Amino acid sequence: MKKIGISPSRRLFLRQALGAAPAAVVAGSGAIGLQAAAAADAGKTYTPRYFTGDEWTLLNALVDRLIPPDDVGPGAVEAGVPEFIDRQMDTPYGHGALWYMHGPFDESASDLFGYQLSLSPRDLYRNALPGLADAVRKQYNKAYHDLDAAQKDEVLHQLEQGKFAIGRVPAGAFFGQLLQNTREGYFCDPVHGGNKAMAAWKMIGFPGARGDYLDWVEQYGRNYPLGPVSLG
């Protein structure tokens, strides 16, 4: 895959999120075009099915700081990440049907055994978002979306380090869940609500669901002649 000028923070995020694709897709319109296409798609009215109005506002503000827009590609909001997360809450995954949800639950063993809370993903968000909103107001006397960029990032860092008390849900567990779902929504197939206009795929050079991609797997550094394809 050809190197592109990704900012250090976004480069680190993408490196952690997935391996680099070997063939580069010809995006055609460049980074500004990717942002415009994703923003136009994301701009279509979407009414959350699970999240309340206040939860929805906070969720949008959080993912916007996890992946902000830049000169490389769209941010999480433009890519439709909030819509992806909202849709997931009404799936078997959101209800915890894909997880072992029986006790005992030992949070101290999460590093070894993974998720150790009794909350399904939808219950985790339902508890964590109001708790976070209250904690932010107590500390800053403002809602999270009204904070400046530095303050928003400070809150995220405190969450990541488990130093922000948000009630029933451990801060670190919520941050990990939010970050994982943000990445999933940013790079998912657009049929799931995220990755609007396949902008994230175009940005990293991923052909999507094309059946003829096997011929290009080992052709490093060459431009893939066709754009990505969604399952939809």
Secondary structure, DSSP 8 states (H G I E B T S, - for coil): -------HHHHHHHHHH----SSEE--SSHHHHHHHHHHHHHTS----SSS-HHHHHHHHHHHHHHS---SSS--TTTTTHHHHHHHHTTSTTTTTTTS---S---GGGHHHHS---S--HHHHHHHHHHHHHHHHHHHHSS-GGGS-HHHHHHHHHHHHTT-S--SSS-HHHHHHHHHHHHHHHHHS-GGGS-SGGGHHHHHHT--BT-TTGGGGTT-TT-EESS--B---
